[in-house]
C-alpha cells in the first residue's frame, strides 16, 4: 500500500521553505516551532501634534545667528554643502520628512486598517486657508503649481479669438496650457515684454500690461515673483487693471508662497496656484490652488464630479476640482507639517531672513563692479531670488564650477540672455552668501578656474 505522505524534491523543499521564511519575515515573526507567533498588541496611536514636531521655540526677541543655526539644525542638510536653489526645490525639515515617513509606514504596516485618521485633507485645507487669509471652501489641494494653473486655464470657457496676456518672464507651466488652447480652439497669446535687467518702476510695469489689453482680452496671467529675474510684480495694481477692463487675473505663486506673507482676498485676484516643494519646504507632489468664490461658477471641473456627501463638501465648493483619483495622503500630511513649521519659525521672520540674505548678496555683487544684477534693487519689487551675470563669464560654466565646489545655484534665460540665479531662504546663512561671493570674485580674477 502506498503511503499518502507527499514526497518533496530538494528544489521544491528549498523553494517552499524560502517562500515561507520570507513570508514570515514580511508579515510576522517565526516561533522556534516554525509557527507564526500571535502579533503583539499594538498601542493606540498617540494624537499627533505638528507644532510639537517642529522642534523650534520662537526667539524671545529679534532672532540672532545662534537662533537661525538652530533652525538650520532642523534640516538634514550637509554642513559641507551650500544649497541656494530653493526656487527649484526646497529641502524639507526633519519634521516634514518624518511626517511623510510616518504615514507611509502606517499605510504599509496595515493597509486594511481604518486609516481615515491619517487623512488630514480638511486639516490641511484649514491650515492653508489660515495661511493665506482665505475660506477653506475656496482651497483646492493639488500636487503642484502646474496642476493648479491647468485647472483654471482649461476650466474657463475660452473661445476662438479670445486673448490671454502673459509676460516674457512667465514659466512654461503657465504658458503651456494656453499654447494647447491656442491649438485646440484658436485663442491668442499676447506677451508683455519685461526686459532684464529690469529698471521699470511699479507704474511702468502696470502701463506695459495696460498697453497689451484689447477688446478681445479675457485673462491676465502673471507671476507673483518671476522665476527668471526675481521681479515681484505689483499684483494688486494688475488686479485692479484687469477688473477695470473686465478681465480675470490668474497668479502663479511658485516663487512667493512660503517666503512672502499672503493675503489673497486683499490682492483681489481671481485665482492663485502655488507648490509645496519650493519655498514652503513641504516636499514634492504637494501644492494648492485658490479660486475666488464668485468666479468658481465660471470654472468647469477637468474631470467628472460625483460626491454623495453634503453640499458643503460637494459641488458648491472648490473641493470639486480635486476629483483626479487617489490622494497623495503622505504628501498632504507633509504639507500640514510644513505649514506648522512655517508658523513656528514665523512668516514675518522668514520673509525678513530671505530678504536680508538676498540684499547681502546683491550688495556684494554690486561692489565687485563686474556683475549685472537683473533683480530690482527696490525691496518692494523682489523677494528671495537674485539673478545676475558676471562679466563675460558663461553662467552655465560658473554654475558648474560652483557645483564642483559644493555650492548649488541654477541658470535662467531671458530673451536668449543667460544669468545665474540664487535663492536665499531661512536655512541659509550670511557665511554661505559670503562664501559664494568669494568664489565669484575668484572666478572673475582667474577665469581659468572655470575649466
C-alpha positions as CSV (number, residue, x, y, z in Angstrom):
1,X,0.0,0.0,0.0
2,X,1.3,3.3,-1.0
3,X,1.9,5.9,1.7
4,X,-0.2,9.0,1.5
5,X,2.8,11.1,2.6
6,X,3.9,13.5,-0.1
7,X,7.5,13.5,-1.0
8,X,9.2,16.7,-2.0
9,X,12.3,17.1,-4.1
10,X,15.2,19.2,-2.7
11,X,14.4,22.0,-5.1
12,X,10.7,22.0,-4.1
13,X,11.6,21.9,-0.4
14,X,14.0,24.8,-0.6
15,X,11.7,26.8,-2.8
16,X,8.8,26.4,-0.4
17,X,10.9,26.9,2.7
18,X,12.4,30.1,1.3
19,X,9.0,31.4,0.4
20,X,7.6,30.6,3.8
21,X,10.6,32.2,5.5
22,X,10.3,35.5,3.5
23,X,6.6,35.5,4.1
24,X,7.2,35.2,7.9
25,X,9.8,37.9,7.8
26,X,7.4,40.2,5.9
27,X,4.3,39.6,7.9
28,X,5.2,38.3,11.3
29,X,7.9,36.7,13.4
30,X,8.7,33.0,13.4
31,X,8.5,30.9,16.6
32,X,11.0,28.2,17.3
33,X,8.4,25.6,16.2
34,X,8.0,27.2,12.8
35,X,4.5,28.6,13.6
36,X,3.6,32.2,13.3
37,X,3.6,33.9,16.7
38,X,0.5,35.9,17.6
39,X,1.0,39.5,16.8
40,X,1.8,41.7,19.8
41,X,-1.0,44.1,20.8
42,X,-0.3,47.4,19.3
43,X,-0.6,50.5,21.5
44,X,-3.2,53.1,20.4
45,X,-1.6,55.8,18.2
46,X,-0.8,59.0,20.1
47,X,-2.5,62.1,19.0
48,X,-0.1,63.8,16.6
49,X,0.7,67.5,17.0
50,X,2.6,69.0,14.2
51,X,3.5,72.1,16.3
52,X,5.4,69.9,18.7
53,X,7.2,68.1,15.9
54,X,8.9,71.2,14.5
55,X,11.3,71.2,17.5
56,X,11.8,75.0,17.4
57,X,11.0,77.6,20.0
58,X,10.3,81.2,18.9
59,X,13.0,83.7,20.0
60,X,12.4,85.9,22.9
61,X,13.2,89.0,20.8
62,X,14.8,89.6,17.4
63,X,16.4,86.3,16.2
64,X,20.2,86.2,16.3
65,X,22.5,83.9,14.3
66,X,22.6,81.3,17.0
67,X,18.8,81.0,16.7
68,X,19.0,80.7,13.0
69,X,21.6,78.0,13.4
70,X,19.1,76.2,15.5
71,X,16.6,76.4,12.7
72,X,19.2,75.1,10.2
73,X,19.7,72.1,12.6
74,X,16.1,71.1,11.9
75,X,17.2,70.0,8.4
76,X,19.2,67.1,7.1
77,X,21.4,69.4,5.0
78,X,25.1,68.5,4.9
79,X,27.4,71.0,6.6
80,X,29.9,70.8,3.7
81,X,27.2,71.8,1.1
82,X,25.7,75.2,0.3
83,X,22.2,74.9,-1.2
84,X,21.0,78.1,-2.9
85,X,18.3,76.7,-5.2
86,X,15.1,76.7,-3.2
87,X,13.4,78.4,-6.2
88,X,13.6,74.9,-7.9
89,X,13.2,72.5,-5.0
90,X,13.5,73.3,-1.3
91,X,14.9,70.9,1.3
92,X,12.3,69.5,3.7
93,X,12.7,70.0,7.5
94,X,13.3,66.8,9.5
95,X,9.7,67.1,11.0
96,X,8.3,67.2,7.5
97,X,10.3,64.2,6.4
98,X,9.3,62.3,9.5
99,X,5.6,63.2,9.0
100,X,5.6,61.8,5.4
101,X,7.5,58.6,6.5
102,X,5.2,58.1,9.5
103,X,2.1,58.0,7.2
104,X,3.8,55.8,4.6
105,X,4.9,53.4,7.3
106,X,1.5,53.1,8.9
107,X,-0.1,52.5,5.5
108,X,2.5,49.8,4.7
109,X,2.1,48.1,8.1
110,X,-1.6,47.6,7.9
111,X,-3.2,48.7,4.6
112,X,-6.5,47.2,5.6
113,X,-6.8,49.1,8.9
114,X,-9.0,52.2,9.4
115,X,-6.5,54.8,8.3
116,X,-9.0,57.6,8.0
117,X,-7.3,59.3,10.9
118,X,-4.3,59.8,8.5
119,X,-6.4,61.7,6.0
120,X,-5.6,65.2,7.1
121,X,-7.2,66.8,4.0
122,X,-9.5,69.1,5.8
123,X,-6.9,69.9,8.5
124,X,-4.5,70.8,5.7
125,X,-7.2,72.8,3.9
126,X,-7.9,74.8,7.1
127,X,-4.1,75.4,7.7
128,X,-3.7,76.7,4.1
129,X,-6.8,78.9,4.4
130,X,-5.5,80.5,7.5
131,X,-2.0,81.0,6.0
132,X,-3.5,83.0,3.1
133,X,-6.4,84.6,4.9
134,X,-9.0,82.7,2.8
135,X,-12.0,80.5,3.3
136,X,-11.3,76.8,3.3
137,X,-14.1,76.1,0.9
138,X,-12.2,78.0,-1.8
139,X,-9.0,76.0,-1.4
140,X,-8.1,73.2,-3.9
141,X,-5.5,70.6,-2.7
142,X,-3.2,69.9,-5.7
143,X,0.1,68.2,-6.5
144,X,1.9,71.2,-8.0
145,X,1.6,74.8,-9.3
146,X,1.2,73.3,-12.8
147,X,-1.9,71.3,-11.8
148,X,-3.5,74.4,-10.2
149,X,-2.7,76.6,-13.3
150,X,-4.2,73.9,-15.6
151,X,-7.4,73.6,-13.5
152,X,-8.1,77.3,-14.0
153,X,-6.9,77.6,-17.7
154,X,-8.9,74.6,-19.0
155,X,-11.9,75.3,-16.8
156,X,-12.6,78.7,-18.4
157,X,-14.8,78.9,-21.4
158,X,-12.1,80.5,-23.7
159,X,-13.1,80.7,-27.3
160,X,-11.5,81.4,-30.7
161,X,-10.0,84.9,-30.8
162,X,-10.0,85.4,-27.0
163,X,-6.7,86.9,-25.9
164,X,-4.7,85.8,-22.8
165,X,-1.9,88.1,-21.7
166,X,1.3,86.8,-20.2
167,X,4.7,88.4,-19.7
168,X,8.0,87.5,-21.2
169,X,9.4,86.0,-17.9
170,X,6.5,83.6,-17.3
171,X,7.2,79.9,-16.6
172,X,6.3,77.3,-19.2
173,X,3.9,75.8,-16.6
174,X,1.7,78.9,-17.0
175,X,2.3,79.3,-20.8
176,X,1.7,75.7,-22.0
177,X,-2.0,75.4,-21.1
178,X,-2.7,78.4,-23.3
179,X,-0.4,77.1,-26.1
180,X,-2.6,74.0,-26.0
181,X,-5.8,76.1,-26.1
182,X,-4.2,78.1,-29.0
183,X,-4.0,74.8,-31.0
184,X,-7.4,73.4,-29.8
185,X,-9.7,76.4,-30.0
186,X,-7.8,79.3,-31.5
187,X,-7.2,81.6,-28.6
188,X,-4.4,84.2,-28.9
189,X,-1.5,84.6,-26.6
190,X,-0.3,88.1,-26.1
191,X,3.1,88.7,-24.5
192,X,4.2,91.7,-22.3
193,X,7.9,92.4,-22.5
194,X,9.7,92.7,-19.2
195,X,13.3,93.5,-20.0
196,X,16.3,92.4,-18.0
197,X,17.9,93.9,-16.0
198,X,14.6,95.4,-15.0
199,X,14.7,99.1,-14.4
200,X,10.9,99.6,-14.6
201,X,9.0,101.0,-11.6
202,X,5.6,99.8,-10.5
203,X,3.7,102.3,-12.6
204,X,5.7,101.5,-15.7
205,X,5.1,97.7,-15.2
206,X,1.3,98.3,-15.0
207,X,1.4,100.5,-18.0
208,X,3.2,97.8,-20.0
209,X,0.3,95.5,-19.2
210,X,-2.3,98.2,-19.9
211,X,-1.0,98.7,-23.4
212,X,-1.4,94.9,-24.1
213,X,-5.1,94.9,-23.4
214,X,-7.6,95.0,-26.3
215,X,-11.3,94.4,-26.6
216,X,-10.6,90.7,-27.2
217,X,-8.6,90.3,-23.9
218,X,-10.2,87.9,-21.4
219,X,-7.5,86.8,-19.0
220,X,-4.3,88.2,-17.5
221,X,-1.7,85.7,-16.2
222,X,1.2,86.9,-14.0
223,X,3.7,85.5,-11.6
224,X,3.7,87.0,-8.1
225,X,7.5,86.7,-8.3
226,X,9.0,85.9,-11.7
227,X,11.2,82.8,-11.6
228,X,13.8,84.2,-14.1
229,X,14.8,87.6,-12.7
230,X,13.2,87.5,-9.2
231,X,11.0,90.6,-10.1
232,X,8.0,90.8,-7.8
233,X,5.1,92.1,-9.8
234,X,2.6,94.6,-8.4
235,X,-0.2,92.1,-8.3
236,X,-2.8,94.3,-6.6
237,X,-2.4,97.0,-9.2
238,X,-2.5,94.4,-12.0
239,X,-5.7,93.0,-10.5
240,X,-7.3,96.5,-10.4
241,X,-6.3,97.0,-14.0
242,X,-7.7,93.6,-15.1
243,X,-11.0,94.1,-13.4
244,X,-11.4,97.6,-14.6
245,X,-11.3,96.2,-18.1
246,X,-13.5,93.2,-17.5
247,X,-10.6,90.6,-17.4
248,X,-9.9,87.8,-14.9
249,X,-6.4,87.5,-13.4
250,X,-4.6,84.3,-12.5
251,X,-1.5,84.4,-10.4
252,X,1.4,81.9,-10.5
253,X,2.7,81.8,-6.8
254,X,5.5,79.4,-7.3
255,X,8.2,81.9,-6.1
256,X,6.2,83.6,-3.4
257,X,4.2,81.1,-1.3
258,X,6.4,80.2,1.7
259,X,8.6,83.2,1.6
260,X,6.2,86.2,1.4
261,X,3.2,86.7,3.6
262,X,0.0,86.2,1.6
263,X,-3.5,87.8,1.9
264,X,-5.2,86.5,-1.2
265,X,-8.5,88.4,-0.7
266,X,-6.6,91.6,-0.2
267,X,-4.8,91.1,-3.6
268,X,-8.3,91.0,-5.2
269,X,-7.2,88.3,-7.7
270,X,-9.4,85.6,-9.2
271,X,-7.0,82.6,-9.0
272,X,-3.8,81.7,-7.3
273,X,-1.7,78.5,-7.7
274,X,1.4,77.5,-5.7
275,X,3.5,74.5,-4.9
276,X,4.6,73.0,-1.6
277,X,8.0,71.8,-2.7
278,X,9.7,75.2,-3.2
279,X,9.7,77.9,-0.5
280,X,7.2,76.2,1.8
281,X,9.6,73.2,2.1
282,X,6.8,70.6,2.0
283,X,8.3,68.1,-0.4
284,X,7.4,67.0,-3.9
285,X,3.8,66.3,-5.1
286,X,2.2,69.0,-2.9
287,X,0.5,72.3,-3.6
288,X,-2.7,74.2,-3.6
289,X,-4.9,76.5,-5.7
290,X,-7.3,79.2,-4.6
291,X,-10.3,80.2,-6.7
292,X,-12.3,83.2,-5.9
293,X,-15.8,82.2,-4.7
294,X,-17.8,84.3,-7.3
295,X,-15.5,83.1,-10.1
296,X,-15.9,79.4,-9.4
297,X,-19.2,79.0,-11.4
298,X,-17.2,80.1,-14.5
299,X,-14.6,77.4,-14.0
300,X,-15.6,73.9,-15.0
301,X,-14.0,70.8,-13.5
302,X,-11.5,68.9,-15.5
303,X,-12.9,65.5,-14.5
304,X,-16.4,64.1,-13.8
305,X,-17.7,65.1,-10.4
306,X,-19.6,62.8,-8.1
307,X,-19.9,63.1,-4.4
308,X,-22.9,61.8,-2.5
309,X,-21.9,63.8,0.6
310,X,-23.4,67.1,1.6
311,X,-23.4,70.2,-0.5
312,X,-20.7,71.7,1.7
313,X,-18.2,69.0,0.7
314,X,-19.5,68.7,-2.8
315,X,-20.3,70.7,-5.9
316,X,-20.7,74.1,-4.2
317,X,-17.1,74.4,-3.0
318,X,-13.6,74.3,-4.6
319,X,-13.3,70.7,-3.5
320,X,-14.9,69.6,-6.7
321,X,-11.7,70.5,-8.6
322,X,-9.8,67.8,-6.7
323,X,-11.5,64.8,-8.2
324,X,-8.4,63.4,-10.0
325,X,-8.3,60.0,-8.3
326,X,-6.3,58.8,-5.3
327,X,-4.9,61.5,-3.0
328,X,-1.3,61.8,-2.0
329,X,-2.0,61.1,1.6
330,X,1.6,61.2,2.8
331,X,2.2,64.5,0.8
332,X,-0.9,66.1,2.3
333,X,0.4,65.2,5.8
334,X,3.8,66.7,5.0
335,X,2.1,69.8,3.7
336,X,0.3,70.4,7.0
337,X,3.6,69.8,8.8
338,X,5.4,72.3,6.6
339,X,2.7,74.9,7.4
340,X,3.2,74.2,11.1
341,X,7.0,74.6,10.7
342,X,6.4,77.9,8.9
343,X,4.1,79.1,11.7
344,X,6.6,78.2,14.4
345,X,9.5,80.0,12.7
346,X,7.3,82.9,11.9
347,X,6.2,84.1,8.4
348,X,7.5,87.6,9.1
349,X,10.9,86.3,10.3
350,X,11.1,84.1,7.2
351,X,10.5,86.9,4.8
352,X,12.9,89.2,6.6
353,X,15.6,86.5,6.6
354,X,15.3,85.8,2.9
355,X,15.4,89.5,2.1
356,X,18.3,90.1,4.4
357,X,20.4,87.4,2.7
358,X,19.3,88.5,-0.8
359,X,20.3,92.1,0.0
360,X,23.7,90.9,1.3
361,X,24.3,89.0,-1.9
362,X,23.2,91.9,-4.1
363,X,25.4,94.4,-2.3
364,X,28.4,92.1,-2.6
365,X,27.7,91.7,-6.3
366,X,27.4,95.4,-7.0
367,X,30.6,96.1,-5.0
368,X,32.5,93.8,-7.4
369,X,31.6,96.3,-10.3
370,X,31.7,93.3,-12.6
371,X,28.2,91.9,-12.0
372,X,25.0,93.0,-13.7
373,X,22.1,92.3,-11.3
374,X,18.8,91.5,-13.0
375,X,16.8,91.7,-9.9
376,X,15.4,95.1,-8.9
377,X,17.1,96.9,-6.1
378,X,13.7,98.1,-4.8
379,X,12.7,95.6,-2.0
380,X,9.0,96.1,-3.0
381,X,9.8,94.5,-6.4
382,X,11.8,91.5,-5.2
383,X,11.8,88.6,-2.7
384,X,14.2,85.7,-2.2
385,X,15.6,85.3,-5.7
386,X,18.6,87.1,-7.2
387,X,19.5,86.8,-10.8
388,X,22.8,88.2,-12.2
389,X,25.5,87.9,-14.8
390,X,29.2,88.2,-14.1
391,X,31.4,90.0,-16.7
392,X,31.8,87.8,-19.8
393,X,31.8,84.6,-17.8
394,X,29.4,81.9,-19.1
395,X,26.7,81.4,-16.4
396,X,26.5,77.6,-17.0
397,X,30.2,77.3,-16.6
398,X,30.1,79.3,-13.4
399,X,27.2,77.2,-12.1
400,X,29.2,74.0,-12.9
401,X,32.3,75.3,-11.2
402,X,30.3,76.2,-8.1
403,X,28.7,72.8,-8.0
404,X,32.2,71.2,-8.1
405,X,32.9,73.3,-5.0
406,X,29.6,72.1,-3.3
407,X,27.6,75.2,-3.9
408,X,24.3,74.7,-5.8
409,X,22.7,77.5,-7.9
410,X,21.0,77.4,-11.2
411,X,20.9,79.3,-14.5
412,X,17.9,81.0,-16.2
413,X,17.4,82.6,-19.6
414,X,15.5,85.7,-20.8
415,X,15.5,86.8,-24.4
416,X,18.4,84.5,-25.2
417,X,20.4,86.0,-22.4
418,X,21.6,83.7,-19.6
419,X,22.1,84.5,-16.0
420,X,22.9,82.8,-12.6
421,X,20.0,82.6,-10.1
422,X,20.4,82.3,-6.4
423,X,17.7,81.5,-3.8
424,X,18.2,82.6,-0.2
425,X,15.9,81.1,2.4
426,X,15.6,80.6,6.1
427,X,18.1,77.8,6.4
428,X,20.9,79.8,4.6
429,X,23.4,82.0,6.4
430,X,25.5,85.1,5.9
431,X,28.6,82.9,5.9
432,X,27.2,80.9,2.9
433,X,26.5,84.1,1.0
434,X,30.0,85.3,1.7
435,X,31.5,82.0,0.6
436,X,29.6,82.3,-2.7
437,X,30.8,85.9,-3.2
438,X,34.4,85.0,-2.5
439,X,34.3,82.2,-5.2
440,X,32.7,84.5,-7.7
441,X,35.4,87.1,-7.1
442,X,38.0,84.3,-7.7
443,X,36.4,83.3,-11.0
444,X,36.4,86.9,-12.2
445,X,40.1,87.3,-11.2
446,X,41.0,84.0,-12.7
447,X,38.6,82.7,-15.4
448,X,40.8,79.6,-15.9
449,X,39.3,78.3,-12.6
450,X,36.1,77.5,-14.6
451,X,37.9,74.9,-16.7
